[in-house]
């Protein structure tokens, strides 16, 4: 089957400095895109060069640079604490970035666009594994409701532009990510990065106890960012929702959104023990049950993406060992 990308394509990766965006950049480069000898180019403007919150600047940039492909991986992200502390920033900033990039990509002739959603868009009490049909079938998890609402809006904008104007916009919903360039800030980190930092510091300081949020009982799914990067390149090359063989929803209708993950889950308690073992922390793990757990269980159904021929390659054990090494190396310098 003919690839839907060309090596001569000019590709914009919005958010290439972040965890997801940088992994997507590496995967494009690994796949041979962006080679000037073949006429290709990968565009990764910094925030200083292009402020995605500024609609006029985004319009001017797209009009002047004329990318063929746009990947929307830019956005404000963070864990439970950050989402609960800065709800208006999570809603406003993500809405502005999505609207500016998606609408103007359509207006200025972008051929294909990939928008990165998030698994947090699904209702709090979704049955697991979560299928794409469960979107908007119930109430959102309160701890990340505003971020989720912004992501749902971006997804629906892609869907509506395809439906009304035939704009080739796709959405992937990644599960919880980790990998090179993760955010280890105490306030803004996601659970896995926060745990890595906490256990390494406890080991280095010879502490006897580590305090963790919640009960430790919630189950989560984790995807290495390198796998997400490969998935993004794969779907842009191979997934055309209009093809007869493309995945459809349960009613047999066109589906322009797909889950991406491993399909495997682990409790936060088990994850903590796994990290403690890798860093050789032998102290006590204490769970602060006054802190929120978030959703009790979240694992995605990834059978539709599997049916296209893509599966994650990096196991959680291997990925954790790699990222713990990366964190130690980074903090030694």
C-alpha positions, 0 to 999 in steps of 0.5 A, spaced: 500 500 500 502 506 498 505 511 503 501 517 505 507 521 506 513 523 502 520 524 503 519 530 500 514 533 505 515 539 509 513 537 516 511 542 522 512 538 529 509 543 534 511 542 541 518 539 538 521 541 545 517 537 549 516 529 551 512 527 546 514 532 540 521 530 541 520 523 540 516 524 534 521 528 531 526 523 533 522 518 529 521 522 523 528 523 523 529 515 524 524 514 518 528 518 513 524 524 513 527 531 513 533 530 508 534 536 504 537 532 499 530 529 498 527 535 498 524 534 505 524 539 511 522 538 518 520 544 522 521 545 529 520 553 531 522 554 538 517 558 543 521 564 541 520 563 534 513 562 534 508 563 540 502 558 538 498 562 543 498 568 538 493 567 532 496 572 528 503 569 528 501 562 527 497 565 521 503 568 518 508 563 520 503 557 516 502 562 510 510 563 509 512 556 511 507 552 507 508 545 511 505 539 508 504 536 514 503 538 521 503 534 528 500 538 534 504 536 540 504 542 543 500 544 549 500 545 557 501 538 560 502 536 568 500 531 573 494 531 578 497 537 582 498 542 577 491 540 573 488 542 580 492 548 581 492 551 575 485 549 571 484 556 567 491 555 564 490 548 562 483 550 559 485 556 556 492 555 553 491 548 550 484 551 547 488 557 544 494 552 541 489 547 538 485 552 535 490 556 532 494 550 529 488 546 527 484 552 524 489 555 520 492 549 518 486 547 514 486 554 511 493 555 509 493 548 505 496 543 510 495 536 507 495 532 513 494 534 520 495 529 526 493 532 533 495 529 539 489 528 544 490 524 551 487 518 554 484 523 560 478 525 555 474 519 557 469 519 562 471 517 569 467 511 570 469 508 563 469 500 563 476 498 561 479 496 556 477 503 554 474 503 547 474 509 542 466 509 543 466 511 550 468 518 549 463 523 552 459 517 555 459 520 562 462 525 567 470 526 566 475 525 572 475 532 576 482 532 577 484 533 570 477 535 567 479 542 564 485 539 560 480 534 558 475 539 555 481 542 551 483 536 548 476 534 546 475 540 543 481 539 539 479 532 537 472 535 535 475 540 531 479 535 527 472 531 526 468 537 524 473 539 519 474 532 516 466 532 516 464 538 513 470 540 508 474 534 507 480 536 511 485 530 512 485 531 520 487 525 525 487 524 532 491 519 536 489 518 544 496 516 547 496 513 554 500 516 560 507 517 557 514 517 560 521 517 556 527 522 555 525 529 556 520 528 561 518 533 566 521 532 573 518 538 577 515 537 583 509 541 582 508 539 574 511 532 573 506 526 572 506 520 576 511 516 573 517 521 573 515 524 580 516 516 583 523 516 579 525 522 582 522 521 589 525 514 590 532 516 587 533 522 592 531 517 598 536 512 596 541 518 595 540 521 602 539 514 605 532 516 607 528 510 611 521 512 608 518 515 601 511 518 602 507 517 596 500 520 594 493 516 595 492 509 596 497 506 591 491 502 588 489 505 582 491 502 575 495 505 570 498 504 563 504 507 561 507 508 554 514 510 552 515 516 548 519 513 543 513 508 542 509 514 541 513 517 536 513 511 532 506 510 532 505 517 530 509 516 524 506 510 522 499 512 522 501 518 518 504 514 513 499 508 513 492 510 516 487 513 511 480 513 515 476 513 508 479 507 506 475 501 506 479 497 510 480 502 515 478 501 522 471 503 523 466 505 530 461 499 532 456 502 527 461 501 522 462 509 521 468 512 519 473 513 525 478 519 525 481 518 532 485 512 535 487 510 542 495 508 542 498 505 548 500 498 550 494 495 553 497 493 559 496 496 566 500 496 573 497 499 580 501 505 582 503 501 588 506 495 584 510 501 579 513 504 586 515 497 588 518 496 581 522 503 581 524 502 588 527 495 586 531 498 580 534 504 584 535 499 590 531 503 595 530 498 601 526 503 606 518 503 607 513 506 602 508 510 606 501 512 602 498 519 604 491 517 603 489 524 604 491 526 597 487 524 591 487 517 587 484 520 580 481 515 576 481 508 579 483 504 573 485 506 566 487 502 560 486 503 553 483 498 548 488 498 542 486 493 538 484 498 532 491 500 532 494 493 532 489 492 526 493 497 522 499 493 524 502 497 529 504 495 536 508 498 542 515 495 542 518 497 549 516 494 555 515 497 562 521 494 565 526 496 560 523 503 559 524 504 567 531 502 567 533 506 561 529 512 564 532 511 571 539 511 568 537 517 564 535 521 570 541 519 574 546 521 568 542 528 567 543 530 575 550 528 575 552 533 570 
